[in-house]
Amino acid sequence: MLPHEIAISVQGLKKSYKNIPVLTGVDLEVRKGCIFALLGANGAGKTTIVKILSTLLRQDSGNATVNGFDVASKPDNVRASISLTGQFAAVDEILTGRENLVMIARLRHLRDPHQVADDLLKRFGLADAANRRASAYSGGMRRRLDIAMSLVGDAPLIFLDEPTTGLDPEARIEVWKIIKEMAGNGRTILLTTQYLEEAEQLADRIAILDNGRIIVNGTLAELKKLFPPAKVEYIEKQPTLEEIFLTIIGKKGE
């Protein structure tokens, strides 16, 4: 990949907590304009990577650049060019949906915060609930508002850390539609998830994190080639991403 095509570049990233290694040498590149899914079990280090790349945490060693800016030496430039949606909705539940969006628009020094808020409320299907406190929103509505807040300012790169955890299937599908729309508008999205179906539905490329390292990185089609050949009976059964994931992790442990 040419440098101008790369949104995220990571080499040899390491991080430990109280002398317990979490990341043991992560290497990663994410192309601009794609949806990149990072898979791994609980405690694999997915959120740690997101925190380092979004400048919320400092790595012990290794290098990482986001949108061409080094996360350690130019954190302000990184923050100005990204948005982050964490595992839990970071909305102010005392404020209304509109007030949450207006607040973020003002913090980003946008010209017409109220118009920005109204446009996003409409886009995310929240216009009818705009003047209700966020505390009265359902889980799916709160998550949509949270993602809407991350879009204020048109950041070119968006981190979504397990964005559909705890949502019911209908709300999850709503969020998937929003993510696809964001990617369709040219945004780069790094998505962490435990839902393998989610990665199958959304991702252009998929990486699997295990024991602090990326052990596989490729398209779904490339990952399928790592799975034992399908047994041909009446039809050829293609492996699911879940089967591929479990096979790869199992081989790594042998």
C-alpha positions in Angstrom: 0.0 0.0 0.0 1.2 3.5 -0.8 1.6 5.8 2.2 -1.2 8.1 1.1 -3.6 5.1 0.9 -3.0 4.1 4.6 -5.3 5.4 7.4 -3.7 3.4 10.2 -0.2 1.9 10.4 1.0 -0.1 13.4 4.4 -1.7 13.9 5.5 -3.8 16.9 2.9 -2.4 19.3 3.4 -3.6 22.8 1.5 -2.9 26.0 1.5 -4.5 29.5 -0.6 -3.9 32.6 1.2 -4.5 35.9 3.8 -6.6 34.1 1.1 -8.7 32.4 1.5 -8.5 28.6 -1.6 -7.6 26.7 -0.1 -6.6 23.3 3.1 -8.5 22.4 3.9 -7.0 19.0 0.9 -6.0 16.9 1.5 -5.2 13.2 -1.4 -3.7 11.3 -2.3 -1.6 8.3 -5.7 -0.3 7.4 -6.5 1.2 4.0 -8.4 4.4 3.8 -12.1 4.1 3.0 -12.5 0.5 4.2 -14.3 -1.2 7.1 -11.7 -3.2 9.0 -12.9 -5.6 11.7 -10.7 -6.6 14.6 -11.8 -9.9 16.2 -10.7 -11.5 19.4 -11.9 -13.1 22.6 -12.6 -11.1 25.8 -9.3 -9.8 27.1 -7.5 -10.3 23.8 -6.5 -6.6 23.7 -8.9 -5.2 21.1 -9.9 -2.2 23.3 -6.3 -1.6 24.2 -5.4 -1.2 20.6 -8.3 1.2 20.1 -7.3 3.3 23.1 -3.7 3.5 21.9 -4.8 4.5 18.4 -7.2 7.1 19.7 -4.5 8.6 22.1 -6.3 7.5 25.3 -3.5 5.2 26.2 0.3 5.2 25.6 2.0 2.1 24.2 5.0 0.7 26.0 6.9 0.3 22.7 6.3 0.2 18.9 5.0 2.8 16.5 1.5 3.8 15.4 0.3 6.5 13.0 -3.3 7.5 12.4 -4.2 9.6 9.3 -0.5 10.2 8.9 0.1 11.5 12.5 2.1 9.7 15.1 -0.1 8.8 18.1 2.6 9.5 20.6 4.2 12.7 19.3 1.2 14.3 17.6 -1.9 13.3 19.7 -3.7 16.6 19.1 -3.6 16.0 15.3 -4.8 12.5 15.7 -7.7 13.5 17.9 -8.8 16.2 15.5 -9.0 13.7 12.6 -10.9 10.8 14.4 -14.1 10.0 16.2 -14.5 7.2 18.8 -17.6 5.3 19.9 -16.7 3.2 22.9 -18.3 0.0 24.2 -20.8 1.9 26.2 -22.9 4.8 25.0 -21.3 8.0 26.1 -24.4 10.2 25.9 -25.4 12.7 28.6 -28.7 11.2 29.8 -29.8 14.5 31.5 -29.7 16.3 28.1 -32.1 15.7 25.2 -31.0 14.0 22.0 -30.7 17.4 20.3 -28.8 19.0 23.2 -26.3 16.1 23.1 -25.6 16.8 19.5 -25.5 20.6 19.8 -23.0 20.2 22.7 -20.6 18.1 20.6 -21.0 20.5 17.6 -20.1 23.4 19.8 -17.1 21.6 21.2 -15.9 21.0 17.6 -16.4 24.7 16.8 -18.9 24.1 14.0 -20.7 27.1 12.5 -24.4 26.1 13.0 -24.6 23.5 15.8 -28.4 23.4 15.8 -28.6 22.7 12.0 -25.9 20.0 12.4 -27.9 18.4 15.2 -31.2 18.5 13.2 -29.6 16.9 10.2 -28.1 14.1 12.2 -31.3 13.5 14.2 -33.2 13.1 10.9 -30.5 10.9 9.4 -30.5 8.5 12.4 -34.3 8.4 12.7 -34.3 10.3 16.0 -36.2 13.5 14.9 -39.4 12.5 16.8 -37.4 11.9 20.0 -35.2 15.0 19.6 -36.6 16.8 22.6 -36.8 13.8 24.9 -34.1 13.2 27.5 -31.6 10.6 26.5 -32.4 8.7 29.7 -35.8 7.9 28.1 -34.3 6.4 25.0 -34.2 2.7 24.3 -30.8 0.9 24.1 -30.9 1.0 20.3 -31.9 4.7 20.3 -29.1 5.6 22.7 -26.6 3.7 20.5 -27.8 5.5 17.4 -27.4 8.8 19.2 -23.9 7.9 20.4 -22.9 7.0 16.8 -24.5 10.2 15.5 -22.4 12.2 18.0 -19.3 10.5 16.7 -20.2 11.8 13.2 -20.3 15.5 14.2 -17.5 17.2 12.3 -17.0 14.6 9.5 -13.9 12.9 10.9 -12.3 10.8 8.2 -11.7 7.8 10.5 -14.1 6.3 13.0 -13.3 3.8 15.8 -16.3 1.7 16.8 -15.4 -0.5 19.8 -18.0 -3.3 20.0 -20.8 -0.9 18.9 -23.7 -3.4 19.0 -22.9 -5.1 22.3 -26.1 -5.5 24.3 -28.4 -4.5 21.5 -31.3 -6.7 20.3 -31.2 -8.1 16.8 -33.4 -5.3 15.3 -31.3 -2.5 16.8 -28.1 -4.3 15.7 -29.3 -4.4 12.1 -30.1 -0.7 12.3 -26.5 0.0 13.5 -25.1 -2.1 10.7 -27.0 0.0 8.1 -25.5 3.1 9.6 -22.0 1.7 9.5 -22.4 0.7 5.8 -23.7 4.2 5.0 -20.7 5.8 6.7 -18.3 3.6 4.7 -20.2 4.4 1.6 -19.5 8.0 2.2 -15.7 7.4 2.2 -15.1 7.1 5.9 -12.5 4.6 7.2 -13.9 2.5 10.0 -12.0 0.3 12.5 -14.6 -2.0 14.1 -13.9 -4.3 17.1 -16.5 -7.0 17.7 -17.2 -10.3 19.3 -20.1 -11.0 16.9 -18.5 -12.9 14.1 -21.6 -12.5 12.0 -21.1 -8.7 12.3 -17.7 -8.9 10.8 -19.0 -11.2 8.0 -21.7 -8.6 7.2 -19.7 -5.5 7.3 -15.9 -5.9 7.0 -13.8 -5.5 3.9 -10.9 -7.0 5.8 -10.7 -9.0 9.0 -7.9 -9.5 11.5 -7.8 -11.9 14.4 -6.0 -10.9 17.6 -4.8 -13.7 19.8 -2.2 -13.8 22.6 -1.3 -10.2 21.9 -0.6 -10.5 18.2 -2.5 -10.4 14.9 -2.4 -14.0 13.8 -4.5 -13.7 10.6 -5.3 -10.6 8.4 -7.2 -10.8 5.2 -10.5 -10.7 3.4 -13.3 -13.1 4.3 -12.5 -15.0 1.0 -8.8 -15.2 2.0 -9.7 -16.5 5.5 -12.0 -19.1 4.0 -9.0 -20.6 2.2 -7.3 -21.3 5.6 -10.3 -23.6 6.5 -10.2 -27.3 5.4 -11.7 -27.8 2.0 -15.5 -28.2 2.0 -16.9 -31.7 1.8 -19.0 -32.0 -1.3 -22.2 -33.9 -0.8 -25.4 -32.7 -2.4 -24.2 -29.1 -2.1 -20.8 -27.5 -1.2 -21.1 -26.0 2.3 -19.0 -22.9 2.8 -17.5 -22.4 6.3 -18.9 -19.6 8.4 -16.5 -17.0 9.9 -17.2 -18.6 13.3 -15.9 -21.9 12.1 -12.9 -20.2 10.5 -12.2 -18.3 13.7 -12.4 -21.3 16.0 -10.2 -23.4 13.6 -7.5 -20.7 13.4 -7.5 -20.1 17.2 -7.4 -23.9 17.8 -4.5 -24.4 15.5 -2.6 -21.5 17.2 -3.0 -23.2 20.6 -1.7 -26.6 19.4 
